[in-house]
Amino acid sequence: MKKLNNILYNVSLKAVSGSTDVSFNKLCFDSRKVKKGDAFVAVKGTAVDGHSYISKTIEQGARVIVCEVLPEILEEQITYIEVKNSAEALSIMAANYFDNPSKKLKLIGVTGTNGKTTVATLLFNLFSQLGYKSGLLSTIENRIGDTVLKATHTTGDALQLNENLAEMIKQGCTHCFMEVSSHALDQKRTAGIEYAGALFTNISHDHLDYHKTFDAYIAAKKLLFDGLPKSAFALVNTDDKRGKIMWQNTKATKSSYSLKSASEFKGKIISNSLQGLEMTIDNRSIWFKLFGDFNAYNILSVYGTAILMGEQPDEVLTVLSNIDPVPGRMEVVPNMVKITALVDYAHTPDALKNVLDTISGLRTGNESVITVVGCGGDRDKDKRPLMGSIASEMSDKVILTSDNPRSEDPNVIIDEMKQGVGASNKRKVVALVNREEAIKTACLLASPNDIILVAGKGHENYQEIKGERLPFDDRKVLSEMLNLMNN
């Protein structure tokens, strides 16, 4: 049982009906999970408004209701709390409910359009190998030390987030590295969370189906930095022209990293190949298992974060040089037919361009680049022609296919991608809706030494079609087909 008045600490209240000096069992925002003695927070979601279920939760036994609009009829035995923003109130209450776990460990938030998963995972692996018991909250997985928890969103709901952080404390974690999405920031899911530092990778065209404008998308990312305490650090990529925007209004100590512009943590690429990346960082020459310009930025951001957290430069670089690439991020699929097969999560125009730029820089002769790519359904439609344009401009052959069509017709998505293909590039492009067939066709089109890129889904082991998640793994399909060709 929790005391309501303690859980309401720091919540901005508009009105109260009933006593706050009461106890309750669980904190809920899903009406289906409410049981006798619970507190229900009515949140206005993108699809469902929790206010519609207030009377139902009272019938189920809720004794506390938190909402933005009080019901017309108030039950005498119920405590009603009126707030300006229920989502924000839920997040602050969730932090209080779990005894503010973010304040008890060093929590680093990672935001940006591309690179979040790689950076958060590299940080987790780095600090784990440096001897710290750490936690990870990411798109690929949530981890508490060696225990892997399933990840359903880039940033989970406020209750799940604080529960995971509390479990990390319970299991002895001292550090946690967390992807922070623009959706989570805009929806106040991270209100009540205190960060020891925040890191900005880059920003480009994505999620405009939700944010509507690029300025709104930038403003959402910036919320992470606006909320940092004075004791925190704000590390940004100053080669991104919007990097310094993140510093506006932050109370945190400002730090920067870059390959091109002046910065606190400066790097330079010496060599780049499929075997790895050699670069100088703070005048030290180091080889890494990761490759590509964008991974040079990711490595720099991880190095800068570690130094800002008090680690020793030589030790950090030594450990970083031995860390393996993140699954589904420029992952090489081994085969015996002398075809370079790559799987990458690139699902934005900028990410796809970065990957194809990297591949272009690695070409040594007359290799053909064959790209298999699609776009997700029920997401930002404006990027579809851009993805089609980039793939066709920067590849020798392109197969447009289904990604996660969700509720949309994949044929319509592919047609929208085709709109970005210029007249001179149309001969390069074919469409195969079936993703497995598309990947297998790419393998059959490839000759020895050619490069196949399968983009968009990366680590995902499913395909989301009409509300179902069907088993599907790009890496598995590629591997099986290439091995079959070798027999």
ZALUMMI-146920 format. One record per residue (C-alpha): residue in three letters; x, y, z. Coordinates in steps of 0.02 Angstrom, whole numbers, padded with zeros to 5 digits, always signed. Example, Ala and Ser with C-alpha at 12.3 -4.5 7.8 and 13.67 -1.06 7.14 Angstrom:
# ZALUMMI-146920
ALA+00615-00225+00390/SER+00684-00053+00357/
***
This chain:
# ZALUMMI-146920
MET+00000+00000+00000/LYS+00059+00175-00042/LYS+00005+00340+00036/LEU-00076+00451-00095/ASN-00008+00615-00025/ASN+00170+00547-00041/ILE+00144+00489-00219/LEU+00073+00659-00268/TYR+00237+00748-00222/ASN+00285+00871-00361/VAL+00123+00842-00457/SER+00038+01005-00506/LEU-00139+00994-00437/LYS-00289+01094-00498/ALA-00422+01027-00379/VAL-00449+00889-00251/SER-00611+00805-00199/GLY-00593+00690-00050/SER-00443+00653+00060/THR-00265+00631-00002/ASP-00223+00548+00164/VAL-00274+00378+00098/SER-00181+00223+00043/PHE-00197+00128-00120/ASN-00127-00030-00196/LYS-00069-00013-00376/LEU-00052+00136-00492/CYS-00139+00103-00659/PHE-00175+00195-00821/ASP-00246+00042-00912/SER-00427+00026-00856/ARG-00424-00161-00891/LYS-00294-00189-00755/VAL-00382-00092-00615/LYS-00429-00194-00462/LYS-00501-00157-00290/GLY-00403-00025-00196/ASP-00305+00040-00347/ALA-00274+00216-00412/PHE-00323+00252-00592/VAL-00245+00391-00695/ALA-00354+00439-00843/VAL-00235+00482-00985/LYS-00287+00554-01153/GLY-00194+00443-01276/THR-00177+00456-01464/ALA-00312+00324-01490/VAL-00403+00305-01324/ASP-00456+00429-01190/GLY-00445+00356-01016/HIS-00578+00477-00954/SER-00708+00369-01043/TYR-00668+00226-00923/ILE-00674+00317-00755/SER-00844+00248-00705/LYS-00791+00072-00757/THR-00634+00079-00649/ILE-00736+00136-00499/GLU-00850-00015-00525/GLN-00693-00122-00526/GLY-00642-00051-00358/ALA-00531+00100-00392/ARG-00523+00215-00241/VAL-00420+00356-00319/ILE-00452+00442-00487/VAL-00327+00561-00565/CYS-00394+00655-00716/GLU-00393+00816-00817/VAL-00582+00835-00815/LEU-00682+00788-00660/PRO-00838+00682-00688/GLU-01004+00773-00668/ILE-01054+00659-00524/LEU-00923+00627-00389/GLU-00935+00472-00281/GLU-00915+00510-00095/GLN-00797+00366-00057/ILE-00680+00408-00202/THR-00535+00532-00199/TYR-00528+00634-00360/ILE-00371+00729-00410/GLU-00387+00854-00553/VAL-00224+00894-00644/LYS-00177+00996-00797/ASN-00091+00851-00886/SER-00131+00671-00837/ALA+00015+00596-00933/GLU+00139+00707-00843/ALA+00054+00672-00676/LEU+00063+00485-00709/SER+00250+00493-00743/ILE+00288+00595-00586/MET+00176+00481-00482/ALA+00260+00327-00557/ALA+00431+00394-00508/ASN+00369+00426-00330/TYR+00279+00257-00322/PHE+00443+00167-00359/ASP+00541+00282-00241/ASN+00624+00386-00378/PRO+00747+00255-00440/SER+00825+00369-00572/LYS+00903+00471-00433/LYS+00992+00319-00362/LEU+01099+00274-00513/LYS+01189+00364-00653/LEU+01058+00371-00791/ILE+01113+00431-00963/GLY+00981+00476-01093/VAL+01022+00457-01279/THR+00915+00547-01408/GLY+00924+00588-01593/THR+00854+00518-01755/ASN+00990+00391-01794/GLY+01116+00301-01685/LYS+01019+00294-01521/THR+01018+00105-01508/THR+01200+00086-01558/VAL+01259+00220-01436/ALA+01155+00157-01288/THR+01208-00023-01319/LEU+01392+00023-01340/LEU+01385+00121-01177/PHE+01304-00027-01088/ASN+01436-00147-01155/LEU+01578-00026-01116/PHE+01528+00006-00936/SER+01489-00178-00907/GLN+01665-00222-00965/LEU+01736-00081-00858/GLY+01665-00176-00709/TYR+01502-00085-00673/LYS+01337-00176-00658/SER+01231-00081-00783/GLY+01057-00072-00857/LEU+01001-00042-01036/LEU+00834+00024-01100/SER+00833+00015-01290/THR+00739-00029-01448/ILE+00826-00198-01462/GLU+00815-00253-01281/ASN+00804-00200-01100/ARG+00940-00271-00989/ILE+00973-00279-00804/GLY+01151-00341-00794/ASP+01150-00510-00881/THR+00960-00525-00878/VAL+00873-00482-01043/LEU+00697-00410-01038/LYS+00588-00391-01192/ALA+00579-00215-01264/THR+00413-00161-01342/HIS+00448+00023-01374/THR+00602+00133-01392/THR+00549+00212-01226/GLY+00424+00115-01120/ASP+00274+00185-01026/ALA+00306+00279-00865/LEU+00259+00135-00750/GLN+00364+00007-00844/LEU+00510+00127-00855/ASN+00515+00164-00669/GLU+00483-00018-00624/ASN+00633-00070-00731/LEU+00742+00064-00651/ALA+00686+00008-00477/GLU+00729-00172-00520/MET+00901-00115-00579/ILE+00931-00033-00409/LYS+00870-00190-00321/GLN+00992-00296-00421/GLY+01140-00182-00385/CYS+01155-00080-00545/THR+01251+00083-00531/HIS+01228+00143-00712/CYS+01090+00140-00842/PHE+01092+00191-01026/MET+00925+00234-01103/GLU+00860+00278-01275/VAL+00741+00425-01260/SER+00619+00442-01405/SER+00534+00602-01462/HIS+00365+00519-01434/ALA+00408+00481-01252/LEU+00467+00659-01222/ASP+00315+00737-01305/GLN+00197+00620-01210/LYS+00282+00662-01044/ARG+00326+00480-01014/THR+00495+00532-00942/ALA+00430+00668-00825/GLY+00496+00633-00650/ILE+00653+00548-00719/GLU+00819+00627-00671/TYR+00966+00606-00789/ALA+01151+00618-00745/GLY+01183+00663-00927/ALA+01105+00671-01099/LEU+01178+00640-01271/PHE+01120+00703-01441/THR+01171+00605-01597/ASN+01090+00695-01745/ILE+00919+00744-01813/SER+00839+00716-01982/HIS+00672+00678-02065/ASP+00571+00555-01959/HIS+00408+00537-01862/LEU+00324+00685-01948/ASP+00165+00580-01953/TYR+00161+00611-01765/HIS+00248+00779-01741/LYS+00177+00858-01901/THR+00321+00981-01922/PHE+00510+00966-01914/ASP+00517+01109-01788/ALA+00398+01014-01673/TYR+00508+00859-01689/ILE+00663+00959-01642/ALA+00570+01040-01496/ALA+00521+00868-01430/LYS+00702+00807-01433/LYS+00757+00967-01347/LEU+00643+00932-01197/LEU+00770+00804-01136/PHE+00904+00939-01121/ASP+00785+01072-01054/GLY+00747+00960-00904/LEU+00926+00918-00855/PRO+00986+00973-00682/LYS+01142+01081-00657/SER+01239+00928-00601/ALA+01213+00840-00770/PHE+01305+00855-00935/ALA+01234+00890-01109/LEU+01343+00810-01244/VAL+01298+00854-01424/ASN+01363+00822-01600/THR+01416+00993-01662/ASP+01437+00930-01841/ASP+01247+00923-01844/LYS+01189+01101-01875/ARG+01050+01080-01747/GLY+01162+01009-01612/LYS+01186+01173-01521/ILE+00997+01202-01519/MET+00990+01066-01387/TRP+01096+01175-01273/GLN+00973+01320-01273/ASN+00892+01335-01100/THR+00985+01186-01025/LYS+01057+01204-00850/ALA+01180+01062-00880/THR+01365+01075-00920/LYS+01386+01088-01110/SER+01505+00970-01201/SER+01528+00925-01384/TYR+01600+00796-01503/SER+01636+00803-01690/LEU+01737+00744-01839/LYS+01736+00910-01933/SER+01703+01059-01820/ALA+01789+01116-01661/SER+01737+01015-01510/GLU+01790+00949-01341/PHE+01801+00769-01405/LYS+01875+00773-01579/GLY+01901+00625-01694/LYS+01973+00592-01866/ILE+01949+00441-01978/ILE+02113+00364-02039/SER+02044+00211-02130/ASN+01875+00129-02156/SER+01840-00049-02217/LEU+01720-00193-02188/GLN+01846-00260-02063/GLY+01836-00105-01954/LEU+01877+00077-01928/GLU+02040+00161-01880/MET+02029+00336-01810/THR+02116+00458-01697/ILE+02027+00518-01541/ASP+02111+00651-01435/ASN+02274+00617-01530/ARG+02267+00429-01493/SER+02258+00310-01642/ILE+02137+00165-01612/TRP+02060+00026-01719/PHE+01877-00023-01691/LYS+01772-00170-01750/LEU+01633-00053-01809/PHE+01645+00033-01979/GLY+01568+00181-02069/ASP+01572+00369-02040/PHE+01414+00364-01936/ASN+01494+00236-01820/ALA+01642+00353-01800/TYR+01517+00478-01728/ASN+01438+00343-01619/ILE+01609+00293-01550/LEU+01653+00475-01515/SER+01490+00504-01422/VAL+01519+00349-01314/TYR+01699+00400-01279/GLY+01646+00577-01231/THR+01509+00513-01116/ALA+01629+00395-01027/ILE+01757+00534-00999/LEU+01622+00652-00934/MET+01573+00514-00813/GLY+01750+00508-00744/GLU+01825+00359-00835/GLN+02007+00354-00893/PRO+02036+00388-01081/ASP+02161+00247-01114/GLU+02055+00117-01026/VAL+01897+00174-01115/LEU+01977+00166-01288/THR+02055-00005-01253/VAL+01888-00080-01205/LEU+01794+00008-01346/SER+01914-00061-01476/ASN+01863-00239-01430/ILE+01673-00214-01426/ASP+01574-00301-01563/PRO+01449-00210-01677/VAL+01268-00196-01619/PRO+01150-00327-01696/GLY+01059-00265-01851/ARG+01168-00111-01869/MET+01278-00133-02023/GLU+01284-00316-01976/VAL+01383-00425-02095/VAL+01299-00590-02136/PRO+01438-00719-02163/ASN+01432-00827-02319/MET+01542-00932-02433/VAL+01494-00857-02602/LYS+01603-00701-02590/ILE+01453-00584-02581/THR+01455-00447-02450/ALA+01285-00457-02366/LEU+01235-00319-02245/VAL+01081-00294-02137/ASP+01045-00123-02065/TYR+00901-00041-01970/ALA+00908+00113-02083/HIS+00726+00166-02097/THR+00745+00353-02122/PRO+00810+00445-02276/ASP+00963+00509-02183/ALA+01006+00338-02110/LEU+00988+00254-02280/LYS+01098+00386-02361/ASN+01230+00365-02224/VAL+01234+00177-02248/LEU+01245+00189-02438/ASP+01378+00324-02423/THR+01479+00206-02314/ILE+01458+00064-02438/SER+01512+00180-02579/GLY+01670+00223-02484/LEU+01709+00039-02459/ARG+01694-00010-02642/THR+01859-00058-02721/GLY+01815-00097-02902/ASN+01666-00142-03010/GLU+01555-00214-02873/SER+01368-00187-02892/VAL+01266-00126-02744/ILE+01096-00210-02732/THR+00978-00130-02605/VAL+00820-00209-02534/VAL+00715-00080-02443/GLY+00537-00037-02393/CYS+00446+00086-02280/GLY+00339+00052-02127/GLY+00151+00072-02132/ASP+00053+00193-02021/ARG+00208+00302-02009/ASP+00279+00460-02088/LYS+00223+00452-02271/ASP+00327+00601-02327/LYS+00488+00502-02314/ARG+00432+00365-02435/PRO+00477+00452-02599/LEU+00639+00512-02518/MET+00686+00333-02474/GLY+00647+00279-02652/SER+00751+00421-02723/ILE+00903+00387-02613/ALA+00901+00199-02642/SER+00888+00218-02831/GLU+01019+00357-02843/MET+01148+00267-02737/SER+01124+00085-02789/ASP+01151-00012-02949/LYS+00994-00115-02922/VAL+00848-00086-02804/ILE+00709-00201-02747/LEU+00567-00106-02663/THR+00474-00220-02544/SER+00365-00231-02390/ASP+00435-00178-02222/ASN+00310-00179-02078/PRO+00153-00127-02175/ARG+00046-00136-02018/SER-00132-00086-02069/GLU-00083-00016-02239/ASP-00078-00100-02409/PRO+00108-00131-02446/ASN+00076-00103-02632/VAL+00021+00075-02594/ILE+00177+00105-02489/ILE+00288+00041-02629/ASP+00198+00151-02756/GLU+00232+00303-02645/MET+00416+00255-02637/LYS+00420+00241-02827/GLN+00364+00422-02841/GLY+00538+00474-02785/VAL+00628+00371-02918/GLY+00691+00482-03059/ALA+00659+00436-03241/SER+00841+00388-03270/ASN+00840+00268-03122/LYS+00676+00176-03155/ARG+00766+00039-03251/LYS+00862-00004-03091/VAL+00706-00030-02987/VAL+00590-00178-02968/ALA+00452-00208-02840/LEU+00422-00371-02749/VAL+00296-00356-02608/ASN+00347-00519-02524/ARG+00502-00473-02422/GLU+00572-00649-02419/GLU+00556-00660-02608/ALA+00639-00489-02625/ILE+00790-00540-02520/LYS+00809-00705-02613/THR+00798-00615-02780/ALA+00936-00494-02725/CYS+01046-00644-02688/LEU+01012-00719-02860/LEU+01051-00553-02945/ALA+01217-00538-02855/SER+01384-00594-02926/PRO+01541-00630-02824/ASN+01609-00473-02738/ASP+01442-00381-02755/ILE+01365-00297-02603/ILE+01186-00331-02545/LEU+01106-00210-02421/VAL+00943-00261-02338/ALA+00882-00104-02251/GLY+00742-00053-02134/LYS+00715-00190-02006/GLY+00888-00231-01940/HIS+00875-00331-01778/GLU+00688-00360-01791/ASN+00635-00543-01796/TYR+00456-00512-01850/GLN+00352-00428-01985/GLU+00198-00331-01930/ILE+00051-00360-02049/LYS-00133-00320-02013/GLY-00111-00321-01824/GLU-00007-00480-01821/ARG+00179-00500-01786/LEU+00235-00641-01899/PRO+00409-00720-01876/PHE+00533-00644-01998/ASP+00719-00608-01988/ASP+00814-00525-02132/ARG+00977-00602-02071/LYS+00907-00778-02068/VAL+00832-00764-02244/LEU+00994-00693-02313/SER+01102-00825-02231/GLU+00993-00971-02286/MET+00985-00910-02466/LEU+01172-00876-02481/ASN+01215-01044-02405/LEU+01095-01128-02525/MET+01184-01043-02671/ASN+01350-01113-02608/ASN+01288-01293-02616/
***
